[in-house]
Amino acid sequence: MRKKIKLIFIATLLFASSIFAGSKHATETKYPSYKGLVMAGYQGWFRLPTDGVMYPDEKQVRIDMWPDVSEYKQTYPTGLKHADGSTARFFNSADKSTVDTHFSWMQEYGVDGVFMQRFFSAARPGARKGHATDVLTHAFEAASKYDRAIAIMYDLSGLKREGEDCSALIEDWKYLVDSLKVTNQKGAKTYLHHNGKPLVAIWGVGFPDRPYNIRNIGIERFINFLKNDPVYGGCSVMLGVPTFWRDLNADCIPDPYLHDIIRSADIVLPWMVQRFTPLLHNDMDRYRDVIIGDIQWCKENKIDYVPCVTPGFSWHNLSRFEFPDDIKPSGSIPRQGGRFYWQQMSTAIRSGAEMIYVAMFDEVNEGTAIFKCTDNPPVSEHAKFVGMDGKPSDHYLWLTGEAARMLRSEKPLSMKMPERE
């Protein structure tokens, strides 16, 4: 009987190894697990117009923070002016030098890496070549150069067409693996793995304001492909869901099918931007309770959990176009010089988080960026910008590195925001 069981076990191992024998993923990586890392989301969507002038009309500005561009090798004029009359300049995300600068900052300040946003609209066959792919190409090269973790995050936001489903993402993942070699970079291998497998994130599952029904977009088929395809699979999957996914209420659809999808994944990432604020008394207690409850659910269901942290929020300029009848105030969730950011970081770590997702590295549109921004934005009668509250432009990069060290217990956790010596 024991001999028979042993033979069955050996046969199972041989079968499993044969399934993934043709895998195109590298078997090695510097980052075998998300645990112990602080990762950020990377949008990379700031495009250079054909005329080479960015934001030519101050009435059309849709960003709420202004980047500090003093260290960029290549910048472009805008239609805005600084207080001294000089032309305000901006970067192009598709420039190789821009991406290189961003990843050099990650290394310098100890930001472990980024999830590269891959929007559904960019994953369609006819859109795969162009700005978004250029950004990805440069990012994977820079991640290898600066030893930063990197992974793909599919964002379903662009899924709008009638009858469209996740099948396009299956083909896009094949394209990224075959053509861009995302899981087998040239040079140092830094694609983020989890549970020993390449990690792929899918964001936008369970939100009630989406134009798609999660029951008929083929999400299970896509997850199954990522996990089990003999050539392109063998991956771990992280799902980006609403903050209150566990109770299926508030910002979440009331469909228990969402829990079935989550149980098929390896990590759940709740989107917590705009859900908490320093303007409410003891709101960090609510943040803590949500995280503790989520972690308990995940332990019971044998999946991992990563909370979302953000420095603040503002979309005054963007809301003038998106919500003309309900224009939002500038800095609606204030940064407080980093105190709000640190409250979330320290609360998440103290509550048992083993990994953290920061929203976002470069998103100045909604005032959530942690990369270098300035207290000297352009002067405008129409656009308003959130500043740095007198802090250095690298303040949030530095805080992120400090949080990463505390997450890994390389230094004691401090509930009070650290100060530079």
Number of C-alpha atoms within 10 A of each C-alpha: 6 7 8 9 10 11 12 12 12 12 12 12 12 11 12 12 12 12 16 17 11 12 15 19 22 16 13 17 20 15 22 19 18 23 19 17 22 27 27 27 22 24 21 23 15 18 15 19 12 7 7 14 15 23 20 15 12 17 13 14 21 21 22 26 27 24 22 19 18 12 11 16 13 15 20 16 16 19 15 22 17 14 13 8 10 10 15 22 23 22 23 23 22 23 18 18 17 23 25 21 14 22 24 19 18 26 17 13 18 21 28 22 27 27 25 23 22 26 20 20 17 21 25 17 13 9 13 16 12 11 20 23 18 17 21 21 20 18 26 30 21 21 28 20 18 19 22 27 28 29 24 24 23 24 21 22 16 16 20 14 9 8 9 13 21 19 15 15 22 16 14 20 21 16 16 18 18 15 10 18 17 27 27 20 20 14 12 17 24 29 31 26 25 20 13 17 22 28 28 25 24 25 24 20 25 28 22 16 9 15 13 21 14 20 12 12 16 15 18 17 14 18 25 17 19 22 21 16 16 18 17 21 22 22 23 21 24 25 26 25 23 26 27 19 27 19 14 17 14 13 17 20 21 15 15 13 13 19 15 11 17 23 16 17 21 21 23 26 23 24 24 17 21 13 13 18 20 18 11 8 9 10 14 18 11 12 21 19 15 17 24 17 12 23 21 12 15 19 11 9 13 13 17 22 26 25 25 24 25 26 26 28 23 27 27 27 25 20 19 19 14 13 11 10 9 11 15 16 13 20 20 17 22 21 24 13 19 19 17 22 23 25 19 23 33 20 20 26 22 16 17 15 21 19 22 25 22 25 23 25 26 24 22 25 20 24 29 25 28 27 22 22 24 23 18 16 21 24 17 15 7 12 20 22 24 27 21 22 14 10 14 14 19 17 20 24 21 22 22 24 19 22 27 24 18 18 26 17 11 11 12 10 19 16 14 10 18 15 8 7 3
